[in-house]
Amino acid sequence: MRGPVSRTRPARPGDWTLEFLVSRLSDRRAAEHLQEIIENNLGSFWLQDLSPEAQREVVAHWRTGLVAAGEEHLPETNQKPDVVAHLRELVAATYRLPVE
């Protein structure tokens, strides 16, 4: 599994989480939407802004690879354990989403 794209400035945790998705999403429109959020430092992402298919794909990627990618690719800092814990919380929250 590839890690997020390298950047010259450190990624904020939210940026990293979105970057994790950009190269993985099959829906290029959804990927471009996420890339726009990252590039313009918009700082928020609403799952509901994506098509139902893209929503399911985002959730699947988060559930199957987000935490492992964070453990492998995030820089080794004192904050890394906290960031990985937040990634775990995000994944856990996906199990509380309404089912279509």
Rosetta constraint file for C-alpha pairs under 8 A:
AtomPair CA 1 CA 69 HARMONIC 7.64 0.50
AtomPair CA 3 CA 20 HARMONIC 6.56 0.50
AtomPair CA 3 CA 69 HARMONIC 6.47 0.50
AtomPair CA 3 CA 73 HARMONIC 6.01 0.50
AtomPair CA 4 CA 16 HARMONIC 6.70 0.50
AtomPair CA 4 CA 19 HARMONIC 5.20 0.50
AtomPair CA 4 CA 20 HARMONIC 4.92 0.50
AtomPair CA 4 CA 23 HARMONIC 7.81 0.50
AtomPair CA 4 CA 73 HARMONIC 7.85 0.50
AtomPair CA 5 CA 19 HARMONIC 6.70 0.50
AtomPair CA 7 CA 11 HARMONIC 7.34 0.50
AtomPair CA 11 CA 15 HARMONIC 5.71 0.50
AtomPair CA 11 CA 16 HARMONIC 5.67 0.50
AtomPair CA 12 CA 16 HARMONIC 6.17 0.50
AtomPair CA 13 CA 17 HARMONIC 6.25 0.50
AtomPair CA 13 CA 83 HARMONIC 7.07 0.50
AtomPair CA 14 CA 18 HARMONIC 6.34 0.50
AtomPair CA 14 CA 43 HARMONIC 7.09 0.50
AtomPair CA 14 CA 44 HARMONIC 7.96 0.50
AtomPair CA 15 CA 19 HARMONIC 5.96 0.50
AtomPair CA 15 CA 38 HARMONIC 5.78 0.50
AtomPair CA 15 CA 43 HARMONIC 7.64 0.50
AtomPair CA 16 CA 20 HARMONIC 6.05 0.50
AtomPair CA 17 CA 21 HARMONIC 6.89 0.50
AtomPair CA 17 CA 66 HARMONIC 7.64 0.50
AtomPair CA 18 CA 22 HARMONIC 6.41 0.50
AtomPair CA 18 CA 34 HARMONIC 6.30 0.50
AtomPair CA 18 CA 35 HARMONIC 7.70 0.50
AtomPair CA 18 CA 38 HARMONIC 7.35 0.50
AtomPair CA 19 CA 23 HARMONIC 7.32 0.50
AtomPair CA 19 CA 34 HARMONIC 7.76 0.50
AtomPair CA 19 CA 35 HARMONIC 7.39 0.50
AtomPair CA 19 CA 38 HARMONIC 7.69 0.50
AtomPair CA 20 CA 24 HARMONIC 7.25 0.50
AtomPair CA 20 CA 66 HARMONIC 7.35 0.50
AtomPair CA 21 CA 25 HARMONIC 5.98 0.50
AtomPair CA 21 CA 31 HARMONIC 7.28 0.50
AtomPair CA 21 CA 58 HARMONIC 6.91 0.50
AtomPair CA 21 CA 61 HARMONIC 7.23 0.50
AtomPair CA 22 CA 31 HARMONIC 4.76 0.50
AtomPair CA 22 CA 32 HARMONIC 7.47 0.50
AtomPair CA 22 CA 34 HARMONIC 6.56 0.50
AtomPair CA 22 CA 35 HARMONIC 6.67 0.50
AtomPair CA 23 CA 31 HARMONIC 7.28 0.50
AtomPair CA 24 CA 61 HARMONIC 7.75 0.50
AtomPair CA 25 CA 30 HARMONIC 7.35 0.50
AtomPair CA 25 CA 31 HARMONIC 6.03 0.50
AtomPair CA 25 CA 54 HARMONIC 7.56 0.50
AtomPair CA 25 CA 57 HARMONIC 6.94 0.50
AtomPair CA 25 CA 58 HARMONIC 7.29 0.50
AtomPair CA 26 CA 31 HARMONIC 7.89 0.50
AtomPair CA 27 CA 31 HARMONIC 6.35 0.50
AtomPair CA 27 CA 54 HARMONIC 6.37 0.50
AtomPair CA 28 CA 32 HARMONIC 5.99 0.50
AtomPair CA 29 CA 33 HARMONIC 6.23 0.50
AtomPair CA 30 CA 34 HARMONIC 6.35 0.50
AtomPair CA 30 CA 50 HARMONIC 6.27 0.50
AtomPair CA 30 CA 51 HARMONIC 7.91 0.50
AtomPair CA 30 CA 54 HARMONIC 6.67 0.50
AtomPair CA 31 CA 35 HARMONIC 6.14 0.50
AtomPair CA 32 CA 36 HARMONIC 6.11 0.50
AtomPair CA 33 CA 37 HARMONIC 6.47 0.50
AtomPair CA 34 CA 38 HARMONIC 6.39 0.50
AtomPair CA 34 CA 45 HARMONIC 7.70 0.50
AtomPair CA 35 CA 39 HARMONIC 6.04 0.50
AtomPair CA 36 CA 40 HARMONIC 5.93 0.50
AtomPair CA 37 CA 41 HARMONIC 5.91 0.50
AtomPair CA 37 CA 42 HARMONIC 5.04 0.50
AtomPair CA 37 CA 43 HARMONIC 6.76 0.50
AtomPair CA 37 CA 44 HARMONIC 7.33 0.50
AtomPair CA 37 CA 45 HARMONIC 7.41 0.50
AtomPair CA 38 CA 42 HARMONIC 6.67 0.50
AtomPair CA 38 CA 43 HARMONIC 7.36 0.50
AtomPair CA 45 CA 49 HARMONIC 7.99 0.50
AtomPair CA 46 CA 50 HARMONIC 7.80 0.50
AtomPair CA 47 CA 55 HARMONIC 6.10 0.50
AtomPair CA 48 CA 52 HARMONIC 7.90 0.50
AtomPair CA 48 CA 55 HARMONIC 7.25 0.50
AtomPair CA 50 CA 54 HARMONIC 5.82 0.50
AtomPair CA 50 CA 55 HARMONIC 5.86 0.50
AtomPair CA 51 CA 55 HARMONIC 6.10 0.50
AtomPair CA 52 CA 56 HARMONIC 6.27 0.50
AtomPair CA 53 CA 57 HARMONIC 6.31 0.50
AtomPair CA 54 CA 58 HARMONIC 6.09 0.50
AtomPair CA 55 CA 59 HARMONIC 6.27 0.50
AtomPair CA 56 CA 60 HARMONIC 6.09 0.50
AtomPair CA 57 CA 61 HARMONIC 6.14 0.50
AtomPair CA 58 CA 62 HARMONIC 6.17 0.50
AtomPair CA 59 CA 63 HARMONIC 6.03 0.50
AtomPair CA 59 CA 91 HARMONIC 7.96 0.50
AtomPair CA 59 CA 94 HARMONIC 6.46 0.50
AtomPair CA 60 CA 64 HARMONIC 6.03 0.50
AtomPair CA 61 CA 65 HARMONIC 5.71 0.50
AtomPair CA 61 CA 66 HARMONIC 6.73 0.50
AtomPair CA 62 CA 66 HARMONIC 4.70 0.50
AtomPair CA 62 CA 67 HARMONIC 7.65 0.50
AtomPair CA 62 CA 91 HARMONIC 6.05 0.50
AtomPair CA 63 CA 91 HARMONIC 5.56 0.50
AtomPair CA 63 CA 94 HARMONIC 7.63 0.50
AtomPair CA 65 CA 69 HARMONIC 5.96 0.50
AtomPair CA 66 CA 70 HARMONIC 6.12 0.50
AtomPair CA 66 CA 87 HARMONIC 6.95 0.50
AtomPair CA 66 CA 91 HARMONIC 7.77 0.50
AtomPair CA 67 CA 71 HARMONIC 6.17 0.50
AtomPair CA 67 CA 84 HARMONIC 6.42 0.50
AtomPair CA 67 CA 87 HARMONIC 5.88 0.50
AtomPair CA 67 CA 88 HARMONIC 6.18 0.50
AtomPair CA 68 CA 72 HARMONIC 6.18 0.50
AtomPair CA 69 CA 73 HARMONIC 5.68 0.50
AtomPair CA 69 CA 74 HARMONIC 7.70 0.50
AtomPair CA 70 CA 74 HARMONIC 5.20 0.50
AtomPair CA 70 CA 84 HARMONIC 6.20 0.50
AtomPair CA 70 CA 87 HARMONIC 7.68 0.50
AtomPair CA 71 CA 84 HARMONIC 6.66 0.50
AtomPair CA 74 CA 80 HARMONIC 6.96 0.50
AtomPair CA 75 CA 80 HARMONIC 7.07 0.50
AtomPair CA 76 CA 80 HARMONIC 6.20 0.50
AtomPair CA 79 CA 83 HARMONIC 6.21 0.50
AtomPair CA 80 CA 84 HARMONIC 6.06 0.50
AtomPair CA 81 CA 85 HARMONIC 6.12 0.50
AtomPair CA 82 CA 86 HARMONIC 6.29 0.50
AtomPair CA 83 CA 87 HARMONIC 6.31 0.50
AtomPair CA 84 CA 88 HARMONIC 6.27 0.50
AtomPair CA 85 CA 89 HARMONIC 6.31 0.50
AtomPair CA 86 CA 90 HARMONIC 6.20 0.50
AtomPair CA 87 CA 91 HARMONIC 6.30 0.50
AtomPair CA 88 CA 92 HARMONIC 6.14 0.50
AtomPair CA 89 CA 93 HARMONIC 6.11 0.50
AtomPair CA 90 CA 94 HARMONIC 6.60 0.50
AtomPair CA 91 CA 95 HARMONIC 7.30 0.50
AtomPair CA 92 CA 96 HARMONIC 7.41 0.50
AtomPair CA 93 CA 97 HARMONIC 6.98 0.50
